[in-house]
Amino acid sequence: MRTGERFNPAIEYFLKGRMLKAFTLPILAALDWPGIPLRPEPGSTIAEGVDKLHFFLTGITFIFTVIIFSTILYFAIKYRRREGNLQPAATKTIMALEITWTVIPAAICALIFVWSSSLYFENSRAPNASMEIFVVGKQWMWHLQHPEGPREINELHVPLGVPVKLTMTSEDVIHDFYVPAFRIKKDVLPGRYTSIWFQATQTGKFHFFCAQYCGMEHAGMIGWVYVMTPGDYEVWLAGGAKGESMTQAGARLFTQYGCDTCHKPDETGKGPSLNGIFGKPQKLKDGRTLDVDETFIRQAITNPNSMPLENYAPVMPTFQGQLNEEQILDLMAYVKSLGALERKAK
């Protein structure tokens, strides 16, 4: 690093402790060569908190490494074997020292636990007003679906400053969606849904990867996130290929596969009405109560007999193998829209 150059904000935050500065400044300066950044520039609201914790852990690890190995070297030299049969001096327990090197590591561990836990819980749930995008991983590509209709392959266009929730699943093996600049990473699993969210803080083009080895072409399972101003995003959205929205496609599938003959709005069918069901608890025949979320809907479509509802006969057929993951996501979007319609009616 050249003289007079400032560290990046995350490192400056970490170096505010003057006692740590003397230890960390030389090593960070040595590592932060021009053109070889320590990590991608942060591009989301989550990134800053992750960086602060990362550099704190790096600094603590470095300090204790220096202390421990310096102590080992000192004792190895001071108490090395000499000529003759010298007897070592009698040892004694210094209670203050014992307490010190017990309390300080315990306090540091507690700080790390509280800090990392709060960061995890803060970033584990997307804000209520998030824009939802559905992601399907398959060997060896990413299929991304906007609720408004546009579908993308290995590309994702999002607006700046808007929370984006990714609801993800896999059609074959375990994948992992990873955007280094946003500091987000989550496994994408077959047969279930996982979610992750981000809010971009700068426009630009950001790489994303599959971070879980998934077969021969794993290295090519990559893509780009394009962060645009809200105005540019609306232009992109309007200029895309015209087609059905996810809700419209779901409504078509709902009728095509005869779901509307059992799930009637007036609750006169063999199955429950789906109006407003999303997000509400449902009681099963075995006494369990489950909230209707994405995983619940998927299981009800692919393996309905595994979760029979109370007061309803288990007559729903399985659609396992008849619907692909994109179609299941379309049906899910339609069921969610029924809840939105009910709230408007009220």
Buried (B, 14 or more C-beta within 10 A) or exposed (E): BEEEEEBBEBBEBBBEEEEBBEBBBEEBBEEBEEEEEBBBEBBBBBBBBBBBBBBBBBBBEBBEEEEEEEEEEEEEEEEEEEEEEEEEEEEEEEEEEEEEEEEEEEEEEEEBEEBBEEBEEEBEEBEEEBBBBBBBBBBBBBBBBBBBBBBBEBEBBBBBBBBBBBBBBBBEBBBBBBBBBBBBBBBBBBBBBBBBBBBBBEBBEBEBBBBBEBEEEBEEBBBBBBBBEEEBBEEBBEEBEEEEBBBBBBBBBBEEBEBBEBBBEEEEBEBBBBBBBBEEEBEEEEEEEBEBEBBBBBBBBBEBEEBBBEEBEEEBEEBEEEBEBBBBBBBBBBBBBBBEEBEEEE
